[in-house]
Amino acid sequence: MVNPVMTASGTFGYGIEFQDFLDLSQVGGIIVKGTTLNPRQGNPYPRMAETAQGMLNCVGLQNKGVAHFCEHIYPTIKDLPTQVLVNVSGSSPDDYAECAARINELDNIPAIELNISCPNVKQGGMAFGVTPEGAATVVRAVREAYKKTLIVKLSPNVTSITDIALAVQDAGADAVSLINTLMGMAIDAEKRKKLLSIGTGGLSGPCVKPVALRMVYQVAHAVSIPVIGLGGISSATDAIEFLLAGATAIEIGTANFLDPAIAQKVAVGINEYLDRHGFNDVKDIIGALED
């Protein structure tokens, strides 16, 4: 990548929607919205709610399936001037593996990001990513089917995120990204109703940054594979904090809704920081947190 800045899945569409706002060649990579083996309608509306310093969403991975992506979306994004990655989701290890295998055939997609926060329909809906065993099962299945770079996106809704990270590393992950959204809820007191159709949703935005930063720091010191940090990043300073904590790269999510050019601005800000502090390369600050 030309720099360590990427855009997070579900917050940047397929990239082409943002071309009027920023120069994609100045962004390290984009991760397109979640793709599943079969089409998904997502959850009923309302499925987004604003909250203090963040937002909740329960979109439910709405997409038209991997066949539609390969036939109709891929041709429109394969020549974008940045690295294009696909976020892959599923409801069983076989679903994940088959979806990944289809994307493996696309020449201009160098990597996938595996969303293991999805519910395992065969085990009562508990997310794969909340146990080391569940996470490893999915990663092993996908590793057999997918031959390029495999990034695994970790859920923060766990007791020990380092245990999950180590499990997916042992199962064949090339890198991990974290954190996915925290589970939250919002209520309208006057109407005495829940603000999201299914009651709960994923919390993102600046409010989750301290949690994300702590988890990235812990995981970066536990695994030997690269760590991609995300969670509440909305400025170059935020991004630099994640790099200092041990992240090799970062993703920007919710901030894209507020400023569609934020990824390019963060990339510029990182370079300005490096110049100001006399560093020659961004690698010089990765994990460079002083005691």
C-alpha positions as CSV (number, residue, x, y, z in Angstrom):
1,M,0.0,0.0,0.0
2,V,1.1,3.6,-0.6
3,N,0.4,4.4,3.0
4,P,-1.2,2.7,6.1
5,V,-4.6,4.3,5.8
6,M,-7.6,2.2,4.7
7,T,-11.4,2.7,4.8
8,A,-13.5,0.2,6.8
9,S,-16.1,-2.1,5.4
10,G,-19.6,-0.9,5.4
11,T,-18.7,2.8,5.6
12,F,-17.2,3.4,2.2
13,G,-19.6,1.6,-0.2
14,Y,-17.6,0.1,-3.1
15,G,-15.2,3.1,-3.2
16,I,-16.6,4.5,-6.5
17,E,-19.2,6.5,-4.6
18,F,-16.4,8.6,-3.0
19,Q,-14.4,9.4,-6.0
20,D,-15.8,13.0,-6.2
21,F,-14.6,13.7,-2.7
22,L,-11.0,12.4,-2.5
23,D,-8.1,11.0,-4.6
24,L,-8.3,7.3,-4.1
25,S,-4.7,6.9,-5.2
26,Q,-3.7,8.7,-2.0
27,V,-5.4,6.1,0.2
28,G,-3.6,2.8,1.0
29,G,-6.7,0.7,0.5
30,I,-10.4,0.4,0.7
31,I,-12.4,-2.5,2.1
32,V,-15.8,-2.9,0.4
33,K,-19.0,-3.6,2.2
34,G,-19.7,-7.1,3.6
35,T,-20.2,-9.8,1.0
36,T,-22.0,-13.1,1.6
37,L,-22.4,-16.3,-0.4
38,N,-26.1,-15.6,-0.9
39,P,-28.1,-12.4,-1.1
40,R,-29.2,-10.9,2.3
41,Q,-32.0,-8.4,2.8
42,G,-30.6,-7.1,6.1
43,N,-32.7,-6.1,9.1
44,P,-35.9,-4.0,9.1
45,Y,-35.7,-0.2,9.4
46,P,-34.8,1.7,11.5
47,R,-31.4,0.3,11.6
48,M,-29.2,3.3,12.4
49,A,-29.2,5.5,15.4
50,E,-27.0,8.4,16.5
51,T,-25.6,8.3,20.0
52,A,-23.1,10.4,22.1
53,Q,-19.8,10.4,20.2
54,G,-20.9,7.6,18.0
55,M,-23.6,5.7,16.2
56,L,-25.4,2.4,16.4
57,N,-26.2,0.2,13.4
58,C,-28.0,-3.1,12.8
59,V,-27.9,-3.0,9.0
60,G,-27.5,-6.8,8.9
61,L,-25.0,-7.2,6.1
62,Q,-27.4,-6.3,3.3
63,N,-25.9,-7.3,-0.1
64,K,-26.8,-9.1,-3.3
65,G,-24.4,-12.0,-2.8
66,V,-21.0,-12.9,-4.1
67,A,-22.2,-13.9,-7.6
68,H,-23.6,-10.4,-8.1
69,F,-20.5,-8.9,-6.8
70,C,-18.3,-10.9,-9.1
71,E,-20.4,-10.2,-12.2
72,H,-21.6,-6.6,-11.7
73,I,-19.5,-4.9,-9.0
74,Y,-16.0,-6.2,-9.5
75,P,-15.8,-5.0,-13.1
76,T,-16.5,-1.4,-11.9
77,I,-13.9,-1.4,-9.1
78,K,-11.1,-3.6,-10.3
79,D,-9.1,-0.7,-11.8
80,L,-9.5,1.7,-8.9
81,P,-6.1,3.4,-8.1
82,T,-5.8,1.8,-4.7
83,Q,-5.8,-1.7,-3.1
84,V,-9.4,-3.1,-3.1
85,L,-10.2,-5.7,-0.4
86,V,-13.4,-7.5,0.2
87,N,-15.0,-8.1,3.6
88,V,-16.4,-11.7,3.7
89,S,-19.2,-12.8,6.0
90,G,-21.2,-16.1,6.4
91,S,-23.4,-18.2,8.6
92,S,-21.3,-21.4,8.5
93,P,-17.7,-22.3,7.8
94,D,-18.7,-23.7,4.4
95,D,-20.5,-20.5,3.5
96,Y,-17.4,-18.5,4.3
97,A,-15.1,-20.8,2.4
98,E,-17.2,-20.9,-0.7
99,C,-17.6,-17.1,-0.8
100,A,-13.9,-16.7,-0.3
101,A,-13.1,-19.2,-3.1
102,R,-15.2,-17.1,-5.5
103,I,-13.3,-14.0,-4.6
104,N,-10.0,-15.8,-4.8
105,E,-10.5,-16.0,-8.6
106,L,-10.6,-12.2,-9.0
107,D,-7.2,-11.0,-10.1
108,N,-7.4,-7.5,-8.7
109,I,-8.5,-8.3,-5.2
110,P,-5.3,-9.0,-3.3
111,A,-6.9,-9.8,0.1
112,I,-10.1,-10.4,2.0
113,E,-11.1,-9.4,5.5
114,L,-13.0,-12.1,7.3
115,N,-15.8,-10.9,9.5
116,I,-16.1,-13.6,12.2
117,S,-18.6,-11.5,14.3
118,C,-21.4,-13.2,12.3
119,P,-23.8,-15.5,14.1
120,N,-23.3,-19.2,13.7
121,V,-26.8,-20.4,12.8
122,K,-25.9,-24.0,13.7
123,Q,-25.1,-23.1,17.2
124,G,-28.0,-20.9,18.3
125,G,-26.8,-17.7,16.8
126,M,-23.6,-17.2,18.9
127,A,-21.0,-15.3,16.9
128,F,-18.1,-17.4,15.6
129,G,-15.6,-14.9,16.8
130,V,-16.4,-15.0,20.5
131,T,-14.5,-18.3,21.2
132,P,-11.1,-19.3,20.0
133,E,-12.5,-22.6,18.8
134,G,-15.2,-21.0,16.7
135,A,-12.9,-18.4,15.2
136,A,-10.3,-21.0,14.3
137,T,-12.8,-23.3,12.7
138,V,-13.9,-20.5,10.2
139,V,-10.3,-19.4,9.5
140,R,-9.1,-23.0,8.8
141,A,-12.0,-23.5,6.4
142,V,-11.3,-20.3,4.5
143,R,-7.5,-20.8,4.5
144,E,-8.0,-24.0,2.5
145,A,-10.1,-22.2,0.0
146,Y,-8.4,-18.8,-0.2
147,K,-4.8,-18.5,-1.4
148,K,-4.2,-14.7,-1.1
149,T,-3.8,-12.5,2.0
150,L,-6.3,-13.4,4.7
151,I,-7.1,-10.7,7.3
152,V,-9.4,-11.7,10.2
153,K,-11.5,-9.0,11.8
154,L,-11.9,-9.6,15.5
155,S,-14.9,-8.9,17.7
156,P,-14.4,-6.9,20.9
157,N,-17.4,-8.6,22.5
158,V,-15.2,-11.3,24.1
159,T,-13.5,-12.0,27.4
160,S,-9.9,-12.2,26.0
161,I,-9.3,-10.8,22.6
162,T,-5.7,-12.0,22.7
163,D,-6.8,-15.6,22.9
164,I,-9.0,-15.1,19.8
165,A,-6.1,-13.4,18.0
166,L,-3.7,-16.2,18.8
167,A,-6.2,-18.8,17.7
168,V,-6.8,-17.3,14.3
169,Q,-3.0,-16.8,13.8
170,D,-2.5,-20.5,14.5
171,A,-5.3,-21.3,12.1
172,G,-3.6,-19.5,9.2
173,A,-4.5,-15.8,9.3
174,D,-2.0,-13.5,7.7
175,A,-3.1,-10.5,9.7
176,V,-5.9,-9.4,12.1
177,S,-7.9,-6.3,12.2
178,L,-9.7,-4.9,15.3
179,I,-12.0,-3.9,16.6
180,N,-15.3,-4.6,15.1
181,T,-18.3,-2.8,16.7
182,L,-19.2,-3.1,20.4
183,M,-22.8,-4.3,21.1
184,G,-25.0,-1.4,22.3
185,M,-28.6,-0.2,22.5
186,A,-30.5,3.1,22.3
187,I,-33.9,4.0,23.7
188,D,-36.3,6.9,23.0
189,A,-37.5,7.8,26.5
190,E,-40.4,9.9,25.4
191,K,-41.8,7.2,23.1
192,R,-40.6,4.4,25.4
193,K,-39.4,2.6,22.3
194,K,-36.1,1.1,21.1
195,L,-34.4,3.1,18.4
196,L,-33.3,0.1,16.4
197,S,-35.6,-2.4,14.9
198,I,-34.0,-5.4,16.5
199,G,-33.2,-3.6,19.8
200,T,-29.4,-3.9,19.7
201,G,-26.7,-2.9,17.3
202,G,-23.0,-2.3,16.7
203,L,-21.6,0.8,18.4
204,S,-18.9,2.7,16.5
205,G,-17.3,6.1,16.4
206,P,-15.0,8.1,18.8
207,C,-16.7,6.6,21.9
208,V,-15.1,3.2,21.2
209,K,-11.6,4.5,20.6
210,P,-10.1,3.9,24.1
211,V,-11.4,0.3,24.1
212,A,-10.1,-0.3,20.5
213,L,-6.7,1.3,21.4
214,R,-6.3,-1.0,24.4
215,M,-7.2,-4.1,22.5
216,V,-4.9,-3.3,19.6
217,Y,-2.0,-2.7,22.0
218,Q,-2.7,-6.1,23.7
219,V,-3.0,-8.0,20.5
220,A,0.0,-6.4,18.8
221,H,2.1,-7.6,21.8
222,A,0.7,-11.1,21.6
223,V,0.8,-12.1,18.0
224,S,3.6,-12.2,15.4
225,I,1.4,-11.3,12.4
226,P,0.5,-7.7,11.4
227,V,-2.3,-5.9,13.3
228,I,-4.7,-3.4,11.6
229,G,-6.2,-1.0,14.1
230,L,-9.7,0.6,13.8
231,G,-12.3,2.0,16.1
232,G,-13.1,5.6,16.4
233,I,-10.3,7.0,14.3
234,S,-11.3,10.4,13.0
235,S,-8.0,12.3,12.7
236,A,-4.4,11.8,12.0
237,T,-3.6,12.0,15.7
238,D,-6.0,9.1,16.3
239,A,-4.4,7.1,13.6
240,I,-0.9,7.8,14.9
241,E,-1.9,6.6,18.4
242,F,-2.9,3.2,16.9
243,L,0.4,3.0,15.0
244,L,2.3,3.7,18.2
245,A,0.3,1.1,20.0
246,G,1.5,-1.5,17.5
247,A,-0.8,-1.4,14.5
248,T,0.8,-1.8,11.1
249,A,-2.1,-0.1,9.3
250,I,-5.4,1.5,10.3
251,E,-9.0,1.7,9.0
252,I,-11.3,4.6,9.2
253,G,-15.0,3.9,9.5
254,T,-17.7,6.1,11.0
255,A,-15.7,9.2,10.3
256,N,-16.3,8.7,6.6
257,F,-20.0,9.6,7.1
258,L,-19.0,13.0,8.6
259,D,-16.2,13.8,6.1
260,P,-16.0,11.7,3.0
261,A,-12.4,13.0,2.4
262,I,-11.2,12.1,5.9
263,A,-9.0,9.1,4.8
264,Q,-6.9,11.3,2.5
265,K,-6.6,14.0,5.2
266,V,-5.4,11.4,7.7
267,A,-2.8,10.1,5.3
268,V,-1.5,13.7,4.8
269,G,-1.5,14.3,8.6
270,I,0.5,11.2,9.2
271,N,3.2,12.4,6.8
272,E,3.2,15.8,8.5
273,Y,3.7,14.1,11.9
274,L,6.6,12.0,10.5
275,D,8.3,15.1,9.1
276,R,7.7,17.1,12.3
277,H,9.3,14.4,14.4
278,G,12.2,13.6,12.1
279,F,11.0,10.1,11.1
280,N,11.9,8.8,7.6
281,D,9.3,6.1,7.3
282,V,6.0,5.3,8.9
283,K,7.5,2.0,10.0
284,D,9.6,3.9,12.4
285,I,6.6,4.7,14.6
286,I,4.9,1.3,14.6
287,G,4.9,0.0,18.1
288,A,7.2,2.9,19.1
289,L,5.3,3.7,22.3
290,E,7.8,4.7,25.0
291,D,7.4,3.7,28.7
